[in-house]
Amino acid sequence: MAGFRSLARQVRDPRGDLALRRYSLRKCLERFAPYGHRATWDHLCARHGIDPEDRAPDPASLLGALDEL
């Protein structure tokens, strides 16, 4: 089971598949979710322009969400 830092590295990896990077960000929420998993995900999506259903979001949006988290 990967820890937060390992998952964060996957989110930041520019060579990684966008779907995997998004999945890794969601897995980060299993380690740290200040508002609860769903509420934190909804907050990060709204704040960083990520469509919750988009499997390949903008990499800059993923990085912004990770930085906030």
Secondary structure, 3 states (H helix, E strand, C coil): CCCHHHHHHHHHCCCCCHHHHHHHHHHHHHHCCCCCHHHHHHHHHHHHCCCCCCCCCCHHHHHHHHHHC
